[in-house]
Amino acid sequence: MKNVLLGFFLFFTLTTMSQDCNGLFFKEGTLLEYTQFDKKGKEISKNSHKTKTVSNLEGKITAVIEFTTVTDKETTVSSEYKVLCADGIIAIDMIRFFDNNQIANYSSNDFNVEMQGNLLEFPNNMESTVNLNEGAITVKVYNNDIKIVTATLNISNRKVLGKEEITTSAGSFACTKIAYDFESRIGFLKVKGSGVEWYNKDKVVVKSESYNKKGKLTGYQELTKIN
């Protein structure tokens, strides 16, 4: 895959709360490894998130993260996304939440991929009364400037459910639990469902679960290593 273009069509609203921008995302060289499983617990793929650069412009901290997915077929798909921190909000590019397995078949240099998405906001104080914004991303795959497939992901009804401690092979973490609804489409195939995610104090996903529209588990992902 080549020429991955990153676009942002929503910026995040600033608040006056203080926010620690010294978390895992904002340390150059930090590597987070995740393992994705199917509903029966069989490993499907691994993905890594490595902080390449961190910059500070007029009080807004921006981290550029390299996102790499390796499937069981040893197909590698890579892209980049941004994490921003300013005045009480951490905002994460929706590219972080797109399942690269959907476009693994287009990972060769014969294809160009364009990604345009907004930013999911995570206030410092995520209590059950906090309203969280919605997210959207559109991914287009081209071959010789001819669009051959479009994939979209929309996240809505994001809400905080409470606090829980989550333990994975990477350690034990005090987390905030967030639920949401999603609708994804690739080509003519549309899927609706819901998800639950657990975030640590740095707004790093520790565990996530996906459910179909009938509420049955379809798969999950865990943070399995921190370097």
C-alpha positions in Angstrom: 0.0 0.0 0.0 1.3 3.5 -0.8 0.4 7.1 -0.5 -1.8 6.9 2.6 -3.4 10.4 2.9 -4.7 11.5 6.2 -7.4 14.1 6.5 -9.2 15.7 9.4 -12.6 17.4 9.0 -13.5 18.0 12.6 -11.3 19.7 15.2 -11.9 19.4 18.9 -13.5 22.0 21.2 -11.2 23.3 23.9 -12.1 23.5 27.6 -10.5 25.1 30.6 -9.7 21.8 32.5 -6.0 21.0 33.1 -4.8 17.9 31.3 -1.6 15.9 31.8 -0.1 15.6 28.3 2.8 13.5 29.4 1.1 10.1 29.0 2.1 7.1 26.9 1.0 8.7 23.6 3.3 11.7 24.1 6.6 9.9 24.7 8.6 9.3 21.5 9.4 5.6 20.9 6.6 4.2 23.0 5.3 1.0 21.4 1.8 -0.4 22.3 1.0 -3.9 21.0 -2.5 -5.2 20.7 -3.8 -8.7 19.9 -7.2 -9.2 18.2 -9.3 -12.3 18.9 -12.4 -13.7 17.4 -15.5 -14.5 19.5 -14.0 -17.9 20.5 -10.7 -16.4 21.7 -8.6 -17.4 18.6 -6.0 -14.9 17.6 -6.7 -13.1 14.4 -4.1 -10.4 14.1 -1.7 -8.2 16.0 -1.3 -4.5 15.6 1.3 -2.0 17.0 1.1 1.7 17.7 4.5 3.5 17.9 4.9 7.1 18.7 7.2 8.5 16.0 7.2 12.3 16.9 5.9 14.6 19.5 5.6 18.4 18.9 4.4 21.4 20.9 2.9 24.3 19.1 1.4 27.1 21.2 0.4 24.7 24.0 -1.1 22.1 21.8 0.8 18.8 22.0 0.6 16.6 18.9 1.9 13.0 18.7 2.2 11.1 15.3 1.6 7.4 15.8 2.6 4.7 13.3 -0.2 2.1 13.2 0.8 -1.3 11.8 -1.4 -4.5 11.5 -0.1 -8.0 10.8 -2.7 -10.7 10.0 -2.4 -14.4 10.3 -1.5 -14.4 6.6 1.5 -12.2 7.4 -0.1 -9.3 5.5 1.1 -6.0 6.8 -1.0 -2.8 6.6 0.5 0.5 7.9 -0.9 4.0 8.3 -0.4 7.0 10.6 -2.7 8.9 12.9 -2.5 11.8 15.3 -3.2 12.2 19.0 -3.7 15.8 20.3 -3.7 17.2 23.8 -4.8 20.7 24.7 -6.7 22.4 27.6 -8.4 19.4 29.1 -9.0 17.2 26.1 -7.1 14.4 24.4 -8.4 13.9 20.9 -7.6 10.7 18.9 -7.8 10.5 15.1 -10.5 8.1 13.9 -7.9 6.2 11.8 -6.9 4.7 15.2 -10.2 2.9 15.4 -10.5 1.6 11.8 -10.0 -2.1 11.4 -7.1 -2.4 8.9 -8.0 -6.1 8.3 -10.8 -4.8 6.1 -8.3 -3.5 3.5 -5.5 -6.1 4.1 -6.1 -7.4 0.5 -5.0 -4.0 -0.8 -1.7 -3.8 1.0 0.6 -4.0 -2.0 2.2 -1.0 -3.8 -0.4 -1.4 -6.6 -2.9 0.4 -4.4 -3.3 3.9 -3.0 -5.4 4.5 0.1 -7.0 7.7 1.2 -8.3 8.1 4.8 -10.4 11.0 6.0 -11.8 11.0 9.5 -12.6 13.2 12.5 -11.2 13.2 16.1 -12.8 11.3 19.0 -12.6 13.5 22.1 -11.7 12.3 25.6 -12.1 14.9 28.4 -9.8 14.7 31.4 -12.8 14.1 33.7 -14.9 11.4 31.9 -17.8 10.8 34.3 -21.2 9.3 33.4 -22.7 12.8 32.9 -20.1 13.8 30.2 -21.4 13.8 26.6 -18.8 12.3 24.2 -18.7 13.3 20.5 -19.4 11.0 17.6 -16.8 9.8 15.1 -16.6 9.0 11.4 -14.0 7.9 8.9 -14.1 7.2 5.1 -11.4 5.0 3.5 -11.0 4.9 -0.3 -8.8 2.4 -2.2 -7.5 3.3 -5.7 -5.7 1.3 -8.4 -4.2 3.5 -11.1 -6.4 6.4 -10.0 -9.5 4.3 -10.3 -11.5 3.9 -7.1 -12.2 0.2 -6.5 -13.6 0.2 -2.9 -14.9 2.5 -0.2 -15.2 1.7 3.4 -16.8 3.8 6.2 -17.1 3.6 9.9 -19.5 5.7 12.0 -19.5 5.7 15.8 -22.4 7.2 17.8 -24.0 7.2 21.2 -20.7 7.2 23.1 -21.3 7.2 26.8 -19.3 6.6 30.0 -20.5 3.5 31.9 -18.2 3.7 34.9 -14.9 2.6 36.3 -13.4 -0.9 36.2 -10.0 -2.5 36.7 -8.8 -4.5 33.6 -6.0 -7.0 33.6 -4.2 -8.2 30.4 -0.8 -9.6 29.7 0.5 -6.0 29.7 -0.6 -5.4 33.3 -3.5 -4.3 35.5 -5.1 -0.9 34.8 -7.7 1.3 36.4 -10.0 2.1 33.5 -13.0 4.2 32.4 -15.5 2.0 30.5 -17.2 3.5 27.4 -20.0 2.1 25.3 -20.9 3.1 21.7 -22.9 2.1 18.6 -21.3 1.7 15.2 -22.1 1.2 11.6 -19.5 0.0 9.1 -19.7 -0.4 5.4 -17.3 -1.8 2.8 -18.6 -1.9 -0.7 -22.3 -3.0 -0.5 -21.8 -4.8 2.8 -23.2 -2.9 5.9 -22.8 -4.0 9.5 -24.4 -2.5 12.6 -23.5 -3.3 16.1 -22.1 -1.9 19.4 -18.9 -1.9 21.3 -17.4 -1.4 24.7 -13.9 0.0 25.4 -11.8 0.4 28.5 -9.3 3.3 28.7 -6.6 3.9 31.2 -5.7 7.3 32.7 -3.7 8.2 29.6 -6.7 7.5 27.3 -5.0 4.4 25.9 -7.4 1.5 25.0 -6.6 -1.4 27.3 -9.4 -3.7 26.0 -12.3 -3.5 23.5 -15.2 -5.7 22.6 -17.5 -5.7 19.6 -21.1 -7.0 19.4 -23.5 -7.6 16.5 -26.9 -5.9 16.4 -28.3 -8.8 18.4 -25.9 -8.1 21.2 -23.7 -11.2 20.7 -19.9 -10.9 21.0 -18.1 -11.0 17.6 -14.6 -10.4 18.8 -12.3 -8.5 21.1 -8.9 -6.8 21.4 -6.4 -6.5 24.3 -3.3 -4.4 25.0 -0.7 -7.2 25.3 2.6 -5.3 25.5 4.0 -1.9 26.3 7.6 -1.0 25.4 
